[in-house]
Amino acid sequence: MTAAAHHHELYTVEQVRALDRRAIEVLGIPGYELMQRAAAVALVCLRQHWPKARRIAVYGGPGNNGGDGFLLAALAREAGIHAEVFAYGESRGEDAVRARREFEHGGGTVHAWRQDIELPLVDVHVDALYGTGLTRALAAEVAALVDRIHATGAPVLALDVPSGVNADTGDVPGAAVQANVTVTFIAAKRGLFTGLAPGYVGNVQWEPLGLPETLWQDAQADAELMRPWTLPSRPRQAHKGNNGHVLAIGGDHGTAGAIRLCGEAALRGGAGLVSVATRAEHLTALNSARPELMVHEVNGPQALEALLPRATVLALGPGLGQGAWGHALWLTAIESGKPLVLDADGLNLLAREPRELPATAVITPHPGEAARLLDCDTAAIAKDRFAAARELTRRYRAVAVLKGAGSLVADSNGRVAVCPWGNPGMATGGMGDLLTGIIAALIAQGCDAWQAACLGVALHARAGDLAARQGGGERGLLATDLLDPLRRLLNGQDS
């Protein structure tokens, strides 16, 4: 096994520091050598992404991140690239001081950063201001520098973490560098892939610095990045009864679209049968639009109870509402003990009236719903999405999908998976209804709650990316645009 085997592992800042200490103290690799390796791979990264770059500006902070920047600038000069360095503060720490001296002894000039300095015309800016340790907002003068860097229009390479991004949580408490590429060292930091961070990191490139596999022995990653996978091919003798029966419950007055999207996604997700329990007024429209759905008028709990015995899994919440009708169906569905995927008003009712969920259950809140479920505000959810996802699964004893950029899936075993796919075009109505149906279909086909949530989130996000690429872009993307790509991905195509 090589270090590349850890490509999908995500670590907290403290875990990365422990790996760094292990490399120095146990493997005997000096800290300065690690800094040299970081600078070397950063230069390779820069030349890969901007092969015609001839002038760069490096902005170095006082710590080891700044040291990485000084050594990168020294190597760039040796390679014939003009490199100017602007230092924010005096270097601190033996390795950072040594790196600065090496750059200067090689003929480089370090400009002490002042507000009245004009930024040079360069091909690439290099952010080496702060590393993984910064959790507060950038100081006003640093934020002003960041704004000026962005105003030049030149691309930015961030070393390890874009300054202003919390590497642990993905939160961005103030101004931050918007990098085109982030080259991150030793281990991938979990915060780079979720929350606000995806809007700042650009393309993330992980570099293990040539460290041996022994560095990661006995190291337990905090989370993992999802990888593309799908279900195995079906046997030739399969019939619809082998692939489960989804019962989608919802669609109060005026919300037929939500429950139709959920039901149709369950069909496209491979369920053998899909029934819909909804208001009488929606029967004609749903039967006409998608005759493969078995649509039933459900005017109360007794009518729903008649449908439950045939169901493998329930998809509860899209268009359900929070009135008497929706509440009665919600309560009946939960008390049935059937495997359950809970979304939308199903979650709002759960926040209002906590109940023990069935043994197999997946909840899929967006940040607003998560805040209601945890009795806090959305700012608290954004501040630490990993903690929020884990608290959701602890409190409700269900697999939790915390939606948003870099959706998280958490379970009671402490596992967290982070989705690296998806795009802003998916921020439209109906996308969550699709996800509910997809996850329910996967449970119907035999996946456990963790597998169904991870695969469902991945397929949903990847289908969104395919739909955006093949359909003309992200803006104007509709939920129904995902259904054809979803089918192809589920069958191992377009992967």
C-alpha positions in Angstrom: 0.0 0.0 0.0 1.2 3.6 -0.8 0.3 7.0 0.6 -2.1 7.4 -2.4 -4.4 4.8 -0.7 -5.3 7.6 1.7 -6.4 10.0 -1.0 -10.1 10.0 0.2 -9.4 10.3 3.9 -10.2 13.6 5.6 -8.5 14.8 8.8 -9.1 17.4 11.4 -6.4 20.1 11.9 -5.3 18.5 15.1 -5.0 15.1 13.4 -2.8 16.7 10.7 -0.6 18.2 13.3 -0.2 14.8 14.9 0.8 13.3 11.6 3.3 16.2 11.1 4.8 15.5 14.6 4.9 11.8 13.8 6.8 12.5 10.6 9.4 14.6 12.5 9.7 12.7 15.8 9.1 9.1 14.7 10.1 8.9 11.1 13.0 11.3 11.6 12.2 13.8 8.8 13.2 17.3 9.9 10.5 19.9 9.8 12.5 22.0 7.4 12.8 19.2 5.0 9.0 18.9 5.1 8.8 22.6 4.3 11.2 22.1 1.4 9.1 19.2 0.0 5.9 21.4 0.3 7.6 24.2 -1.7 8.8 21.8 -4.3 5.4 20.2 -4.9 3.7 23.6 -4.8 6.0 24.8 -7.7 5.2 21.6 -9.7 1.5 22.3 -9.1 1.9 26.0 -10.2 3.7 25.0 -13.4 1.1 22.3 -14.1 -1.8 24.7 -13.9 -0.1 27.8 -15.3 2.7 26.5 -17.6 3.2 29.9 -19.2 3.6 31.8 -15.9 6.7 33.9 -15.8 6.0 36.3 -12.9 4.5 35.4 -9.5 3.8 37.3 -6.3 4.0 35.4 -3.0 2.3 36.7 0.1 3.9 35.2 3.2 2.6 35.2 6.7 4.7 34.9 9.9 4.4 31.1 10.4 5.3 28.0 8.6 2.8 28.7 5.8 4.8 31.8 5.1 8.0 29.6 5.2 6.5 27.4 2.5 5.9 30.5 0.4 9.5 31.8 0.8 10.9 28.5 -0.3 8.5 28.3 -3.2 9.7 31.8 -4.3 13.3 30.7 -4.0 12.7 27.6 -6.2 10.7 29.7 -8.7 13.6 32.1 -9.1 16.0 29.1 -9.7 13.6 27.9 -12.4 13.7 31.3 -14.1 10.4 32.6 -12.8 10.4 36.2 -11.5 9.1 36.0 -7.9 8.3 38.9 -5.6 7.6 38.3 -1.9 5.5 40.4 0.3 5.7 39.6 4.0 3.0 40.3 6.5 4.8 40.5 9.8 8.1 39.1 10.9 8.8 35.4 10.5 8.4 33.3 13.7 9.7 29.8 14.4 13.1 28.4 13.4 12.0 26.8 10.1 10.1 29.9 8.9 13.0 32.2 9.8 15.4 29.9 8.0 13.2 29.8 4.9 13.0 33.5 4.7 16.8 33.8 5.0 17.3 31.2 2.3 15.1 33.3 -0.1 17.1 36.4 0.8 20.5 34.8 0.5 19.5 33.6 -2.9 19.1 37.2 -4.0 15.4 37.6 -3.4 14.0 40.7 -1.9 11.3 40.6 0.8 8.9 43.6 0.8 7.3 44.3 4.1 3.6 44.6 3.4 2.2 48.2 3.7 -1.2 49.4 2.5 0.4 51.9 0.1 2.4 49.3 -1.8 1.2 48.7 -5.4 0.7 45.1 -6.2 2.8 44.0 -9.2 1.4 42.7 -12.5 1.9 39.0 -12.3 0.6 35.8 -13.9 -0.2 34.1 -10.5 -0.6 35.2 -6.9 0.5 32.7 -4.2 -1.3 32.8 -0.9 1.0 31.7 1.9 -0.4 34.0 4.6 -1.9 31.6 7.0 -2.0 27.8 7.3 -4.4 25.5 9.1 -4.5 27.2 12.5 -6.5 30.3 11.7 -10.1 30.0 12.9 -11.0 33.7 13.3 -11.8 36.3 10.6 -8.9 37.9 8.9 -7.7 41.2 10.3 -8.9 44.3 8.5 -5.5 45.0 6.8 -5.2 41.4 5.6 -8.7 41.5 4.3 -7.9 44.6 2.4 -4.9 42.9 0.9 -7.0 39.9 -0.1 -9.5 42.3 -1.8 -6.7 43.9 -3.8 -5.3 40.5 -4.9 -8.8 39.6 -6.2 -9.1 43.0 -8.0 -6.1 42.2 -10.2 -8.0 39.4 -11.9 -4.9 37.1 -11.8 -5.4 33.5 -10.6 -4.4 32.4 -7.1 -2.6 29.4 -5.8 -3.2 28.8 -2.1 -0.7 26.8 -0.1 -2.4 24.3 2.2 -5.6 26.3 2.9 -6.9 29.6 1.5 -6.3 32.2 4.1 -9.6 33.0 5.9 -11.1 29.5 5.4 -11.5 27.4 8.5 -9.7 24.1 7.6 -11.5 22.2 10.3 -15.1 23.2 9.6 -15.4 24.8 6.2 -16.7 28.0 7.8 -15.5 31.4 6.4 -16.1 34.0 9.2 -15.0 37.0 7.1 -13.0 37.8 4.0 -11.0 35.0 2.5 -8.8 34.2 -0.4 -10.7 32.8 -3.4 -8.2 30.4 -4.8 -8.3 28.8 -8.2 -6.1 25.9 -6.9 -5.4 24.8 -3.4 -2.4 22.5 -2.9 -2.8 20.9 0.5 0.0 19.0 2.3 0.4 15.7 4.2 -3.4 15.0 4.6 -6.6 16.4 3.2 -8.3 18.8 5.7 -11.9 18.0 6.1 -13.1 21.6 6.1 -11.9 22.2 2.5 -14.8 20.2 1.1 -18.0 21.4 2.8 -19.9 24.5 3.8 -18.7 27.8 2.4 -15.2 26.5 1.7 -15.9 25.0 -1.7 -16.5 28.5 -3.0 -13.0 29.5 -2.0 -10.7 26.5 -2.5 -11.0 26.0 -6.3 -9.4 22.7 -7.4 -8.0 20.9 -4.4 -4.8 19.0 -5.0 -3.5 16.7 -2.2 0.2 16.2 -1.9 1.6 13.6 0.6 5.1 15.0 0.3 6.6 11.6 -0.5 6.0 10.4 3.0 5.9 6.6 3.6 2.8 4.6 4.2 3.9 4.0 7.8 3.0 7.6 8.6 -0.7 6.7 8.4 -0.5 3.4 10.2 -3.0 3.5 13.1 -4.1 7.0 12.1 -7.9 7.1 12.1 -9.3 9.7 9.6 -12.2 11.8 10.9 -14.2 11.6 7.6 -13.9 10.4 4.1 -14.7 11.7 0.6 -17.3 9.8 -1.3 -16.1 7.8 -4.3 -18.2 7.0 -7.4 -19.9 3.6 -7.2 -23.2 2.0 -8.0 -25.2 -1.1 -7.4 -24.2 -4.4 -9.0 -25.9 -5.6 -12.2 -29.2 -7.4 -11.6 -29.5 -11.1 -12.3 -31.4 -11.9 -15.5 -34.2 -13.6 -13.7 -35.0 -10.5 -11.5 -38.6 -9.4 -11.2 -40.2 -6.3 -9.7 -40.8 -8.0 -6.4 -37.0 -8.3 -5.9 -36.5 -4.6 -6.0 -38.8 -3.4 -3.3 -41.8 -1.2 -3.0 -41.5 2.5 -2.1 -44.5 4.2 -0.6 -44.2 8.0 -1.0 -46.4 10.0 1.4 -47.2 13.7 0.9 -48.6 16.2 -1.5 -51.0 18.3 0.5 -53.2 20.9 -1.3 -51.1 22.6 -4.1 -48.0 20.5 -3.7 -48.6 17.6 -6.1 -45.2 18.4 -7.8 -43.2 17.6 -4.7 -44.6 14.1 -4.2 -44.5 13.4 -8.0 -40.8 14.3 -8.1 -40.2 12.0 -5.1 -42.1 9.1 -6.6 -40.5 9.5 -10.0 -37.0 9.6 -8.5 -37.8 6.4 -6.7 -38.7 4.8 -10.0 -35.6 6.1 -11.7 -33.6 5.0 -8.7 -34.6 1.4 -9.4 -37.4 0.6 -7.1 -39.6 -2.3 -8.4 -42.8 -0.6 -7.4 -43.7 2.9 -6.2 -47.0 3.9 -4.7 -48.0 7.5 -3.8 -50.3 8.3 -0.9 -51.7 11.8 -1.5 -54.7 14.1 -1.7 -57.6 13.0 -4.0 -57.2 16.2 -6.1 -53.8 15.0 -7.3 -54.8 11.6 -8.7 -55.7 12.6 -12.2 -52.6 14.8 -12.7 -50.2 12.2 -11.3 -51.7 9.3 -13.2 -51.6 11.2 -16.4 -48.0 12.5 -16.0 -46.5 9.3 -14.7 -48.7 6.2 -15.1 -46.0 3.9 -13.6 -46.8 5.5 -10.2 -49.6 3.8 -8.3 -51.4 6.8 -6.9 -53.9 6.4 -4.0 -56.3 8.9 -2.4 -55.5 9.0 1.3 -57.8 11.1 3.4 -56.5 10.0 6.8 -54.6 7.5 8.8 -57.0 4.5 8.1 -56.5 4.9 4.4 -52.7 5.1 4.8 -52.7 2.0 7.1 -54.2 -0.1 4.3 -51.2 0.7 2.1 -48.5 0.1 4.7 -48.3 -3.7 4.7 -47.1 -3.9 1.0 -44.4 -1.2 1.4 -40.7 -2.0 1.9 -39.8 1.6 2.7 -41.6 4.9 3.2 -40.6 8.3 1.7 -42.2 10.8 4.0 -42.4 14.5 3.8 -42.4 16.0 0.3 -45.3 18.4 0.2 -46.7 16.9 3.3 -47.6 20.1 5.1 -47.8 20.6 8.8 -51.6 20.7 9.1 -53.9 18.1 10.6 -53.8 15.9 7.5 -50.0 15.9 7.2 -49.5 15.4 10.9 -51.9 12.4 11.0 -50.1 10.7 8.1 -46.7 11.5 9.6 -47.6 10.0 12.9 -49.1 6.9 11.3 -46.0 6.3 9.1 -43.5 6.7 11.9 -45.4 4.4 14.3 -45.6 1.7 11.6 -41.9 1.0 12.2 -41.3 0.7 8.5 -37.9 1.8 7.1 -38.1 5.5 6.5 -36.6 8.4 4.6 -37.8 11.7 6.2 -37.6 15.1 4.5 -39.2 18.5 4.3 -42.3 18.9 6.5 -41.6 15.5 7.9 -38.6 17.0 9.5 -40.4 20.1 10.6 -43.0 18.0 12.3 -40.2 16.0 14.0 -38.6 19.2 15.3 -41.9 20.3 16.7 -42.8 16.9 18.1 -39.7 14.6 18.6 -40.4 10.9 18.2 -38.4 7.8 18.1 -37.7 6.8 14.5 -37.7 3.3 13.1 -34.5 1.3 13.3 -33.8 2.0 9.6 -34.2 5.7 9.1 -32.5 8.4 7.1 -33.2 12.1 7.7 -32.2 14.6 5.1 -32.3 18.2 6.4 -31.0 21.3 4.7 -29.3 23.8 7.2 -32.6 25.5 8.1 -34.3 22.2 8.9 -31.2 21.1 10.8 -31.3 24.2 12.9 -34.9 23.5 13.8 -34.1 19.9 14.6 -31.2 21.0 16.9 -33.0 24.0 18.4 -30.3 26.5 17.2 -29.9 28.9 14.3 -28.4 28.3 10.8 -25.2 30.2 11.8 -24.5 27.6 14.4 -25.0 24.8 11.8 -22.6 26.6 9.4 -20.0 27.2 12.0 -19.3 23.4 12.3 -21.3 21.2 9.9 -19.4 18.1 11.0 -20.5 18.6 14.6 -24.1 19.4 13.5 -24.3 16.2 11.4 -23.0 14.1 14.2 -25.4 15.7 16.7 -28.4 15.0 14.3 -27.6 11.3 14.2 -27.0 11.1 17.9 -30.2 12.9 18.8 -32.5 11.2 16.4 -30.8 7.8 16.1 -30.9 7.9 12.4 -28.4 8.3 9.5 -28.3 12.0 8.9 -27.8 13.8 5.5 -26.9 17.4 6.1 -27.5 18.9 2.7 -25.7 21.9 1.1 -22.4 22.4 -0.7 -20.3 19.4 0.3 -23.3 17.4 1.7 -22.4 15.3 4.8 -23.7 11.8 5.7 -23.3 10.8 9.3 -24.2 7.7 11.3 -24.2 6.5 14.9 -20.8 4.8 14.5 -19.1 8.2 14.1 -18.6 7.8 10.3 -19.0 10.9 8.2 -18.8 10.9 4.4 -18.5 14.2 2.4 -19.9 14.6 -1.1 -17.4 16.3 -3.5 -19.9 16.6 -6.3 -22.8 19.0 -7.0 -23.2 22.5 -8.3 -25.0 25.8 -7.6 -27.6 25.1 -10.3 -29.0 22.5 -8.0 -30.1 25.2 -5.6 -33.7 25.1 -6.9 -37.0 23.7 -5.8 -37.6 20.0 -6.0 -34.0 18.8 -5.7 -34.6 17.6 -2.2 -37.7 15.7 -3.2 -35.6 13.8 -5.7 -33.0 12.9 -3.1 -35.7 11.5 -0.8 -37.0 9.2 -3.5 -33.6 8.1 -4.6 -32.5 7.1 -1.1 -35.8 5.3 -0.5 -35.4 3.3 -3.7 -31.9 2.2 -2.7 -33.2 1.0 0.7 -36.0 -0.8 -1.2 -33.3 -2.6 -3.2 -31.5 -3.9 -0.2 -29.0 -1.2 0.9 -28.8 -0.4 4.5 -29.4 3.2 5.7 -25.7 4.2 5.5 -25.2 2.7 2.1 -28.4 4.2 0.7 -27.7 7.7 2.1 -24.1 7.8 0.7 -24.9 6.3 -2.7 -28.1 8.4 -3.0 -26.3 11.6 -2.2 -23.5 10.8 -4.6 -25.8 9.8 -7.5 -28.0 12.8 -7.0 -25.0 15.2 -7.0 -23.3 13.5 -9.9 -26.5 13.5 -11.9 -26.7 17.3 -11.3 -23.2 17.8 -12.6 -23.9 15.7 -15.7 -27.2 17.5 -16.3 -25.4 20.9 -16.1 -22.6 19.8 -18.5 -24.9 18.2 -21.0 -27.8 20.6 -20.8 -26.1 24.0 -21.3 -25.0 25.1 -17.8 -25.9 25.3 -14.2 -28.3 28.3 -14.3 -31.8 27.2 -15.2 -31.3 23.5 -14.1 -34.5 21.8 -13.2 -35.0 18.9 -10.8 -36.4 16.7 -13.6 -33.2 17.3 -15.6 -31.5 14.9 -13.2 -33.7 11.9 -13.9 -32.0 10.7 -17.2 -28.5 11.2 -15.9 -29.5 9.5 -12.7 -30.6 6.4 -14.7 -27.3 6.3 -16.6 -25.2 6.6 -13.5 -27.1 4.0 -11.7 -26.3 1.6 -14.6 -22.6 2.4 -14.5 -22.6 4.8 -17.5 -21.1 8.3 -17.7 -19.0 7.7 -14.6 
